[in-house]
Protein backbone atom coordinates (compact mmCIF):
# COMPACT_ATOMS: atom_id res chain seq x y z
CA UNK A 1 0.00 0.00 0.00
CA UNK A 2 1.30 3.47 -0.87
CA UNK A 3 1.02 6.49 1.40
CA UNK A 4 1.67 9.99 0.09
CA UNK A 5 4.45 11.97 1.81
CA UNK A 6 3.27 14.66 4.23
CA UNK A 7 4.98 18.06 4.27
CA UNK A 8 5.20 20.09 7.48
CA UNK A 9 6.23 23.73 7.39
CA UNK A 10 7.83 25.98 6.78
CA UNK A 11 8.47 25.79 10.52
CA UNK A 12 8.11 29.05 12.45
CA UNK A 13 9.68 30.33 15.64
CA UNK A 14 6.13 30.58 16.99
CA UNK A 15 5.75 26.79 16.55
CA UNK A 16 8.76 26.18 18.82
CA UNK A 17 7.60 28.73 21.40
CA UNK A 18 4.12 27.23 21.54
CA UNK A 19 5.59 23.75 21.89
CA UNK A 20 7.83 25.01 24.70
CA UNK A 21 4.74 26.27 26.51
CA UNK A 22 2.88 23.00 26.04
CA UNK A 23 5.82 20.76 26.96
CA UNK A 24 7.65 22.86 29.53
CA UNK A 25 10.88 22.61 27.49
CA UNK A 26 12.17 26.17 27.83
CA UNK A 27 15.76 25.54 26.76
CA UNK A 28 16.75 28.86 25.10
CA UNK A 29 18.13 26.95 22.08
CA UNK A 30 14.48 26.63 21.03
CA UNK A 31 13.46 30.30 21.13
CA UNK A 32 16.42 32.67 21.70
CA UNK A 33 18.26 33.31 18.43
CA UNK A 34 21.27 34.98 20.09
CA UNK A 35 21.66 32.03 22.47
CA UNK A 36 21.37 29.49 19.63
CA UNK A 37 23.91 31.34 17.49
CA UNK A 38 26.24 31.61 20.49
CA UNK A 39 26.03 27.81 20.75
CA UNK A 40 27.12 27.46 17.11
CA UNK A 41 23.69 26.94 15.55
CA UNK A 42 22.60 28.97 12.53
CA UNK A 43 19.24 29.65 14.22
CA UNK A 44 17.02 28.26 16.96
CA UNK A 45 16.29 24.55 16.73
CA UNK A 46 13.09 22.59 17.15
CA UNK A 47 12.67 20.48 20.25
CA UNK A 48 13.36 16.85 19.41
CA UNK A 49 9.95 15.85 20.70
CA UNK A 50 8.34 18.51 18.47
CA UNK A 51 9.90 16.77 15.45
CA UNK A 52 8.86 13.36 16.76
CA UNK A 53 5.35 14.72 17.22
CA UNK A 54 5.21 15.65 13.54
CA UNK A 55 6.18 12.09 12.68
CA UNK A 56 3.57 10.65 15.07
CA UNK A 57 0.90 12.96 13.61
CA UNK A 58 1.85 11.74 10.15
CA UNK A 59 1.35 8.13 11.26
CA UNK A 60 -2.13 8.98 12.52
CA UNK A 61 -2.94 10.69 9.21
CA UNK A 62 -1.81 7.63 7.24
CA UNK A 63 -3.29 4.90 9.45
CA UNK A 64 -5.96 6.55 11.60
CA UNK A 65 -6.21 7.77 15.15
CA UNK A 66 -5.47 5.19 17.83
CA UNK A 67 -3.76 2.66 15.55
CA UNK A 68 -0.11 3.29 16.49
CA UNK A 69 0.70 0.76 19.21
CA UNK A 70 4.49 1.25 19.29
CA UNK A 71 6.81 4.00 18.11
CA UNK A 72 10.56 4.20 18.53
CA UNK A 73 12.70 6.91 16.98
CA UNK A 74 16.23 8.20 16.60
CA UNK A 75 16.96 11.88 16.47
CA UNK A 76 19.39 12.42 13.60
CA UNK A 77 19.69 16.19 13.06
CA UNK A 78 18.08 19.41 14.28
CA UNK A 79 15.23 21.14 12.48
CA UNK A 80 15.41 24.90 12.10
CA UNK A 81 13.06 27.83 11.63
CA UNK A 82 12.13 28.00 7.94
CA UNK A 83 12.56 24.27 7.32
CA UNK A 84 9.94 22.32 5.44
CA UNK A 85 10.05 18.70 6.55
CA UNK A 86 8.72 15.71 4.66
CA UNK A 87 7.42 12.60 6.43
CA UNK A 88 7.51 9.28 4.57
CA UNK A 89 6.46 5.78 5.53
CA UNK A 90 7.39 2.38 4.17
CA UNK A 91 5.44 -0.70 5.18
CA UNK A 92 7.54 -3.70 6.20
CA UNK A 93 4.73 -6.21 6.78
CA UNK A 94 3.01 -7.61 9.88
CA UNK A 95 1.86 -4.11 10.81
CA UNK A 96 5.41 -2.80 11.03
CA UNK A 97 6.50 0.37 9.25
CA UNK A 98 9.63 2.47 8.90
CA UNK A 99 9.21 6.23 9.01
CA UNK A 100 11.43 9.23 8.30
CA UNK A 101 11.17 12.98 8.65
CA UNK A 102 13.61 14.78 6.36
CA UNK A 103 14.72 18.24 5.34
CA UNK A 104 15.78 17.71 1.72
CA UNK A 105 18.11 14.68 2.03
CA UNK A 106 18.93 15.23 5.72
CA UNK A 107 17.17 12.89 8.13
CA UNK A 108 15.79 14.75 11.11
CA UNK A 109 14.06 11.79 12.76
CA UNK A 110 13.84 8.14 11.72
CA UNK A 111 11.96 5.36 13.35
CA UNK A 112 9.86 2.26 13.38
CA UNK A 113 6.25 1.83 14.37
CA UNK A 114 3.73 -0.95 14.84
CA UNK A 115 0.26 -0.32 13.49
CA UNK A 116 -2.51 -2.35 15.08
CA UNK A 117 -6.26 -2.42 15.21
CA UNK A 118 -7.89 0.73 16.51
CA UNK A 119 -7.96 0.86 20.30
CA UNK A 120 -11.01 2.12 22.16
CA UNK A 121 -10.70 5.27 24.23
Backbone as ProteinMPNN parsed JSONL, in Angstrom:
{"seq_chain_A": "XXXXXXXXXXXXXXXXXXXXXXXXXXXXXXXXXXXXXXXXXXXXXXXXXXXXXXXXXXXXXXXXXXXXXXXXXXXXXXXXXXXXXXXXXXXXXXXXXXXXXXXXXXXXXXXXXXXXXXXXX", "coords_chain_A": {"N_chain_A": [[0.841, -1.176, 0.0], [0.521, 2.24, -0.753], [1.496, 5.354, 0.621], [1.051, 8.763, 0.583], [3.657, 11.205, 0.836], [3.93, 13.518, 3.578], [4.052, 16.949, 4.067], [5.442, 19.225, 6.326], [5.45, 22.494, 7.444], [6.589, 25.678, 6.083], [8.539, 25.677, 9.066], [8.002, 27.675, 11.966], [9.251, 30.147, 14.258], [7.328, 30.677, 16.17], [6.026, 28.216, 16.332], [7.863, 26.656, 17.761], [7.995, 28.055, 20.154], [5.36, 27.853, 21.08], [5.257, 25.087, 21.406], [7.157, 24.829, 23.411], [5.79, 26.031, 25.526], [3.666, 24.218, 25.832], [4.992, 21.85, 26.448], [6.807, 22.421, 28.42], [9.48, 22.634, 27.927], [11.807, 24.781, 28.061], [14.344, 25.375, 27.101], [16.69, 27.706, 26.001], [17.779, 27.344, 23.46], [15.709, 26.793, 21.799], [14.186, 29.058, 21.356], [15.55, 31.498, 21.607], [17.342, 33.392, 19.572], [19.905, 34.633, 19.671], [21.148, 33.181, 21.716], [21.13, 30.596, 20.58], [22.74, 30.994, 18.308], [25.087, 31.692, 19.589], [25.732, 29.24, 20.568], [26.637, 27.988, 18.387], [24.791, 27.279, 16.461], [22.943, 27.862, 13.422], [20.493, 29.06, 13.738], [17.603, 29.107, 15.931], [16.607, 25.893, 17.204], [14.318, 23.199, 16.633], [12.539, 21.501, 19.23], [13.403, 18.178, 20.01], [11.288, 16.422, 20.573], [9.183, 17.814, 19.452], [9.69, 17.475, 16.723], [9.469, 14.675, 16.628], [6.789, 14.51, 17.268], [5.614, 15.54, 14.943], [6.149, 13.441, 13.217], [4.701, 11.379, 14.488], [2.112, 12.429, 14.253], [1.883, 12.296, 11.512], [1.813, 9.513, 11.143], [-0.683, 8.957, 12.288], [-2.312, 10.297, 10.476], [-1.878, 8.771, 8.163], [-2.686, 6.147, 8.986], [-4.792, 6.294, 10.777], [-6.411, 7.483, 13.741], [-5.404, 6.311, 16.919], [-4.255, 3.904, 16.135], [-1.553, 3.453, 16.237], [0.56, 1.423, 17.925], [3.096, 1.072, 18.872], [6.038, 3.066, 18.914], [9.218, 3.918, 18.031], [12.044, 6.002, 17.925], [14.881, 7.678, 16.395], [16.815, 10.496, 16.872], [18.223, 12.43, 14.476], [19.194, 14.834, 13.318], [19.059, 18.413, 13.844], [16.071, 20.395, 13.423], [15.25, 23.47, 11.886], [14.075, 26.913, 12.124], [12.105, 27.898, 9.402], [12.508, 25.588, 7.95], [11.104, 23.119, 5.802], [9.674, 20.085, 6.296], [9.569, 16.667, 5.354], [7.563, 13.894, 5.771], [7.753, 10.407, 5.477], [6.629, 7.074, 4.871], [7.218, 3.574, 4.989], [5.961, 0.457, 4.452], [6.63, -2.563, 6.176], [5.506, -5.003, 6.571], [3.419, -7.274, 8.505], [2.2, -5.325, 10.074], [4.207, -3.581, 10.72], [6.137, -0.64, 10.254], [8.481, 1.584, 8.67], [9.612, 4.853, 9.275], [10.38, 8.212, 8.266], [11.495, 11.56, 8.778], [12.399, 14.237, 6.968], [14.57, 16.935, 5.968], [15.063, 18.096, 2.938], [17.576, 16.041, 1.858], [18.467, 15.385, 4.343], [18.125, 13.493, 7.193], [15.981, 14.07, 9.841], [14.484, 12.859, 11.867], [14.209, 9.396, 12.379], [12.497, 6.261, 12.355], [10.666, 3.435, 13.701], [7.518, 1.844, 13.648], [4.631, 0.19, 15.02], [1.624, -0.781, 13.718], [-1.598, -1.283, 14.698], [-4.852, -2.749, 15.332], [-7.551, -0.473, 15.749], [-7.66, 1.068, 18.884], [-9.908, 1.291, 21.63], [-11.088, 4.285, 23.226]], "CA_chain_A": [[0.0, 0.0, 0.0], [1.302, 3.466, -0.87], [1.021, 6.491, 1.401], [1.667, 9.99, 0.095], [4.445, 11.968, 1.814], [3.272, 14.661, 4.229], [4.982, 18.061, 4.273], [5.202, 20.09, 7.484], [6.227, 23.726, 7.389], [7.833, 25.985, 6.78], [8.467, 25.794, 10.519], [8.11, 29.052, 12.447], [9.683, 30.33, 15.639], [6.127, 30.579, 16.995], [5.748, 26.789, 16.554], [8.76, 26.178, 18.816], [7.604, 28.731, 21.4], [4.115, 27.225, 21.537], [5.587, 23.748, 21.89], [7.827, 25.013, 24.698], [4.744, 26.272, 26.515], [2.885, 22.998, 26.04], [5.823, 20.757, 26.964], [7.647, 22.856, 29.53], [10.879, 22.613, 27.486], [12.17, 26.173, 27.831], [15.758, 25.544, 26.761], [16.747, 28.857, 25.096], [18.133, 26.949, 22.083], [14.48, 26.627, 21.034], [13.456, 30.304, 21.125], [16.424, 32.674, 21.704], [18.259, 33.313, 18.428], [21.268, 34.976, 20.087], [21.656, 32.034, 22.468], [21.369, 29.494, 19.634], [23.91, 31.339, 17.486], [26.237, 31.612, 20.485], [26.028, 27.815, 20.75], [27.12, 27.463, 17.114], [23.691, 26.936, 15.553], [22.6, 28.97, 12.528], [19.241, 29.647, 14.219], [17.022, 28.257, 16.958], [16.292, 24.551, 16.733], [13.088, 22.591, 17.15], [12.671, 20.476, 20.247], [13.363, 16.847, 19.409], [9.951, 15.85, 20.704], [8.344, 18.507, 18.47], [9.901, 16.767, 15.454], [8.856, 13.356, 16.762], [5.346, 14.716, 17.224], [5.215, 15.65, 13.538], [6.181, 12.086, 12.681], [3.568, 10.65, 15.07], [0.899, 12.961, 13.613], [1.851, 11.739, 10.153], [1.35, 8.129, 11.257], [-2.13, 8.977, 12.521], [-2.937, 10.69, 9.21], [-1.813, 7.633, 7.242], [-3.289, 4.897, 9.451], [-5.961, 6.554, 11.599], [-6.214, 7.765, 15.154], [-5.467, 5.192, 17.834], [-3.755, 2.656, 15.55], [-0.112, 3.29, 16.493], [0.704, 0.76, 19.211], [4.487, 1.254, 19.294], [6.814, 3.997, 18.105], [10.565, 4.197, 18.529], [12.7, 6.913, 16.976], [16.232, 8.196, 16.604], [16.963, 11.884, 16.472], [19.387, 12.419, 13.601], [19.691, 16.189, 13.057], [18.079, 19.407, 14.283], [15.235, 21.136, 12.475], [15.408, 24.903, 12.105], [13.062, 27.835, 11.627], [12.126, 28.0, 7.944], [12.559, 24.273, 7.318], [9.942, 22.318, 5.441], [10.054, 18.702, 6.554], [8.718, 15.706, 4.659], [7.415, 12.596, 6.427], [7.508, 9.28, 4.573], [6.461, 5.779, 5.534], [7.387, 2.38, 4.166], [5.444, -0.698, 5.183], [7.544, -3.697, 6.201], [4.728, -6.215, 6.777], [3.007, -7.614, 9.875], [1.855, -4.111, 10.809], [5.408, -2.8, 11.029], [6.503, 0.368, 9.253], [9.63, 2.465, 8.896], [9.213, 6.231, 9.009], [11.433, 9.229, 8.301], [11.169, 12.976, 8.647], [13.609, 14.777, 6.359], [14.723, 18.245, 5.338], [15.779, 17.708, 1.723], [18.11, 14.683, 2.029], [18.93, 15.226, 5.72], [17.173, 12.886, 8.13], [15.792, 14.75, 11.114], [14.059, 11.785, 12.76], [13.845, 8.143, 11.716], [11.957, 5.358, 13.349], [9.859, 2.26, 13.375], [6.249, 1.83, 14.371], [3.733, -0.947, 14.845], [0.262, -0.322, 13.489], [-2.51, -2.352, 15.084], [-6.259, -2.419, 15.212], [-7.885, 0.728, 16.514], [-7.959, 0.861, 20.299], [-11.006, 2.117, 22.163], [-10.695, 5.267, 24.228]], "C_chain_A": [[0.89, 1.244, 0.0], [0.664, 4.592, -0.056], [1.777, 7.723, 0.925], [2.501, 10.652, 1.19], [3.63, 13.139, 2.366], [4.332, 15.718, 4.495], [4.511, 18.917, 5.443], [6.057, 21.329, 7.32], [5.823, 24.603, 6.235], [7.607, 26.217, 8.275], [8.702, 27.247, 10.925], [8.608, 29.084, 13.884], [8.49, 30.174, 16.579], [5.765, 29.118, 17.293], [6.581, 26.271, 17.723], [8.382, 26.783, 20.165], [6.325, 28.109, 21.948], [4.381, 25.826, 22.08], [6.291, 23.839, 23.249], [6.8, 25.223, 25.802], [3.949, 25.023, 26.838], [3.698, 21.917, 26.745], [6.614, 21.12, 28.209], [9.131, 22.85, 29.193], [11.289, 24.034, 27.094], [13.672, 26.373, 27.648], [15.85, 26.686, 25.744], [17.218, 28.522, 23.68], [16.907, 26.889, 21.184], [13.738, 27.939, 20.758], [14.33, 31.552, 21.11], [17.503, 32.595, 20.626], [19.7, 33.635, 18.825], [21.909, 33.813, 20.841], [22.015, 30.883, 21.517], [22.611, 29.775, 18.781], [25.185, 31.288, 18.316], [26.666, 30.17, 20.745], [26.465, 27.161, 19.432], [26.048, 27.032, 16.137], [23.419, 28.119, 14.627], [21.333, 29.711, 12.95], [18.742, 28.758, 15.352], [16.678, 26.9, 16.356], [14.993, 24.067, 17.356], [13.436, 21.623, 18.273], [12.599, 19.118, 19.542], [11.972, 16.24, 19.458], [8.94, 16.56, 19.805], [8.447, 17.776, 17.135], [9.288, 15.372, 15.503], [7.338, 13.454, 16.694], [4.827, 14.876, 15.802], [5.163, 14.273, 12.893], [5.001, 11.272, 13.2], [2.244, 11.132, 14.463], [0.757, 12.431, 12.194], [1.341, 10.301, 10.18], [-0.163, 8.072, 11.468], [-2.885, 9.403, 11.265], [-2.979, 9.502, 8.253], [-2.677, 6.453, 7.683], [-4.523, 5.082, 10.335], [-5.605, 6.722, 13.07], [-6.337, 6.485, 15.986], [-4.925, 3.883, 17.295], [-2.269, 2.43, 15.791], [0.049, 2.672, 17.877], [2.126, 0.832, 19.75], [5.136, 2.26, 18.358], [8.168, 4.181, 18.779], [11.28, 5.017, 17.469], [14.151, 7.158, 17.36], [16.244, 9.622, 16.083], [18.286, 11.999, 15.726], [20.018, 13.8, 13.411], [18.642, 17.178, 13.538], [17.275, 19.967, 13.115], [15.286, 22.603, 12.877], [14.183, 25.682, 11.633], [13.219, 27.934, 10.108], [12.174, 26.674, 7.221], [11.164, 23.804, 6.915], [10.398, 20.872, 5.532], [9.059, 17.765, 5.892], [8.753, 14.374, 5.401], [7.078, 11.551, 5.371], [7.408, 7.999, 5.391], [6.658, 4.671, 4.509], [6.922, 1.189, 4.993], [6.397, -1.873, 5.046], [6.807, -5.024, 6.372], [4.435, -6.45, 8.241], [2.712, -6.375, 10.718], [3.033, -3.233, 11.175], [5.712, -1.847, 9.878], [7.79, 1.062, 9.664], [9.189, 3.863, 8.497], [10.431, 7.154, 9.057], [10.802, 10.603, 8.199], [12.447, 13.636, 8.161], [13.446, 16.236, 5.941], [15.609, 17.955, 4.128], [16.277, 16.274, 1.906], [18.594, 14.408, 3.456], [17.836, 14.632, 6.588], [17.165, 13.673, 9.425], [15.438, 13.714, 12.18], [13.79, 10.551, 11.9], [13.307, 7.207, 12.782], [11.212, 4.182, 12.768], [8.597, 2.327, 14.226], [5.526, 0.525, 14.094], [2.325, -0.382, 14.768], [-0.651, -1.493, 13.796], [-3.949, -1.95, 14.822], [-6.549, -1.229, 16.109], [-8.274, 0.35, 17.942], [-9.125, 1.748, 20.708], [-10.43, 3.105, 23.154], [-9.73, 6.179, 23.7]], "O_chain_A": [[1.907, 1.277, 0.692], [-0.557, 4.755, -0.05], [3.006, 7.72, 0.871], [2.096, 10.659, 2.353], [2.751, 13.673, 1.69], [5.379, 15.429, 5.073], [3.339, 19.283, 5.535], [7.261, 21.228, 7.082], [4.866, 24.328, 5.512], [6.639, 26.854, 8.691], [9.497, 27.956, 10.308], [8.399, 28.132, 14.636], [8.623, 29.605, 17.662], [5.258, 28.811, 18.372], [6.076, 25.539, 18.574], [8.44, 26.11, 21.193], [6.218, 27.865, 23.15], [3.803, 25.426, 23.09], [6.046, 23.019, 24.133], [6.926, 24.658, 26.889], [3.595, 24.793, 27.994], [3.158, 21.156, 27.548], [7.042, 20.246, 28.962], [9.962, 23.041, 30.08], [11.137, 24.438, 25.941], [14.208, 27.424, 28.0], [15.162, 26.648, 24.724], [17.067, 29.349, 22.781], [17.027, 26.928, 19.96], [12.762, 27.943, 20.007], [13.876, 32.592, 20.632], [18.459, 31.83, 20.749], [20.625, 32.971, 18.357], [23.08, 33.499, 20.626], [23.079, 30.276, 21.642], [23.433, 28.884, 18.563], [26.239, 30.891, 17.82], [27.816, 29.909, 21.096], [26.64, 25.944, 19.362], [26.361, 26.473, 15.086], [23.643, 29.266, 15.014], [21.125, 30.86, 12.561], [19.386, 27.766, 15.695], [16.482, 26.778, 15.147], [14.621, 24.473, 18.457], [14.499, 21.002, 18.264], [11.831, 18.938, 18.598], [11.528, 15.615, 18.495], [7.931, 15.96, 19.432], [7.437, 17.489, 16.493], [8.661, 14.932, 14.539], [6.679, 12.581, 16.129], [3.734, 14.41, 15.481], [4.253, 13.971, 12.12], [4.365, 10.549, 12.432], [1.357, 10.323, 14.192], [-0.349, 12.151, 11.731], [0.531, 9.912, 9.339], [-0.841, 7.226, 10.884], [-3.989, 8.917, 11.017], [-3.998, 9.256, 7.608], [-3.332, 5.824, 6.852], [-5.229, 4.112, 10.61], [-4.622, 6.166, 13.56], [-7.249, 5.684, 15.785], [-5.109, 2.841, 17.925], [-1.773, 1.324, 15.573], [-0.278, 3.3, 18.884], [2.343, 0.672, 20.951], [4.831, 2.307, 17.166], [8.248, 4.554, 19.949], [11.143, 4.765, 16.271], [14.581, 6.887, 18.481], [15.747, 9.909, 14.995], [19.344, 11.7, 16.279], [21.242, 13.92, 13.349], [17.465, 16.833, 13.635], [17.741, 20.004, 11.976], [15.356, 22.933, 14.061], [13.369, 25.185, 10.854], [14.334, 28.04, 9.597], [11.916, 26.612, 6.019], [10.179, 24.064, 7.606], [11.392, 20.484, 4.918], [7.857, 18.031, 5.87], [9.817, 13.801, 5.632], [6.241, 11.771, 4.496], [8.017, 7.864, 6.452], [6.316, 4.81, 3.335], [7.422, 0.944, 6.091], [6.909, -2.154, 3.962], [7.44, -6.078, 6.322], [5.107, -5.904, 9.117], [2.943, -6.371, 11.927], [2.865, -2.235, 11.875], [5.568, -2.188, 8.704], [8.141, 1.118, 10.843], [8.482, 4.042, 7.505], [11.387, 6.905, 9.792], [9.731, 10.783, 7.619], [13.465, 13.605, 8.852], [12.354, 16.7, 5.612], [16.779, 17.607, 4.285], [15.462, 15.371, 2.095], [19.079, 13.313, 3.744], [16.749, 15.198, 6.706], [18.21, 13.913, 10.03], [16.024, 13.7, 13.263], [13.209, 10.655, 10.82], [13.622, 7.344, 13.964], [11.138, 3.968, 11.558], [8.611, 2.801, 15.362], [5.766, -0.149, 13.092], [1.893, 0.387, 15.628], [-0.5, -2.572, 13.223], [-4.223, -0.94, 14.173], [-5.867, -1.012, 17.111], [-9.087, -0.544, 18.178], [-9.294, 2.844, 20.174], [-9.438, 2.833, 23.831], [-9.282, 7.081, 24.407]]}, "name": "protein", "num_of_chains": 1, "seq": "XXXXXXXXXXXXXXXXXXXXXXXXXXXXXXXXXXXXXXXXXXXXXXXXXXXXXXXXXXXXXXXXXXXXXXXXXXXXXXXXXXXXXXXXXXXXXXXXXXXXXXXXXXXXXXXXXXXXXXXXX"}
